[in-house]
Amino acid sequence: MSTRSDWNAWAAGRESARITDWLREISEPDWSATVNHPLFDALAEGRLSGDDFAAYMVQDYGFVDPFTALIGHAIGHAPSMPDRVVLGQFMGMLTSDENSTFQRTFDAFDVPASLREAPDYLPQTRAFRELLHDTGQGGDYAEILAVLVVTEWVYLEWALRVTRVDGLHPLMGEWIDLHDNPAFQEFVAWLRQRLDEEAAALDDTAFARMAERFRDTVAKERAFHDAVLPR
Ligand SMILES: Cc1ncc(CN)c(N)n1
């Protein structure tokens, strides 16, 4: 378990310790395995075929659907208007720019209507969908933030890490742009700040639940990307 006393012990030896840094550390090796995942290097270096990119995006759209619902839960659970505004703006981007990237990818790589309407989700995609759904249904605001911090921070870190080749397919470039642009960087910094604040105010039981939710989400990120990596 990842308890508040574990966090207190970790923070004791450090100046300006952050709960989100500790959460990331206790989620190793899954965190680094996800950020350094070979799928992202293959994507950025133009070594992922169009079909493989489309297959990844079909699975990822299965993530984005319950993820969008989870943002809705976050907006509902947020303590006040300033948080609802930031989350609502992110929801706007997700349902416009990002949704459009998916739709244009499915068009560009001829993903059949049958696969768009009734996708065959991998077990790891289904497990991730379940986590997002359960967090929305039963999680408190800190648990929801924990999931959002993982999913967005991991994507920011890989997108900042990879090196793009010249001539990369524009939709693959767009997928990286969505996750390394300054507005997204600001959003991830905001999510981390809010989780640091909310987690500090939790009682011990809710704190341990939040930390476990963070770790489980990182494990599911790793499993998802292992599963969609073409062999
Ligand atoms: C599996 C997964 N994790 C995170 C993200 C970034 N929202 C994503 N698109 N897909």
The ligand as an SDF file (V2000), in Angstrom:
LIG
                    3D

 10 10  0  0  0  0  0  0  0  0999 V2000
   -4.0500    5.2540  -23.3560 C   0  0  0  0  0  0  0  0  0  0  0  0
   -3.9640    6.7520  -23.4010 C   0  0  0  0  0  0  0  0  0  0  0  0
   -3.4820    7.3990  -22.3080 N   0  0  0  0  0  0  0  0  0  0  0  0
   -3.4520    8.7680  -22.3420 C   0  0  0  0  0  0  0  0  0  0  0  0
   -3.8640    9.4810  -23.4370 C   0  0  0  0  0  0  0  0  0  0  0  0
   -3.7690   10.9480  -23.4370 C   0  0  0  0  0  0  0  0  0  0  0  0
   -5.0210   11.5440  -23.2430 N   0  0  0  0  0  0  0  0  0  0  0  0
   -4.3530    8.7670  -24.5080 C   0  0  0  0  0  0  0  0  0  0  0  0
   -4.8030    9.3650  -25.6230 N   0  0  0  0  0  0  0  0  0  0  0  0
   -4.3890    7.3820  -24.4920 N   0  0  0  0  0  0  0  0  0  0  0  0
  1  2  1  0
  2  3  1  0
  2 10  2  0
  3  4  2  0
  4  5  1  0
  5  6  1  0
  5  8  2  0
  6  7  1  0
  8  9  1  0
  8 10  1  0
M  END
$$$$
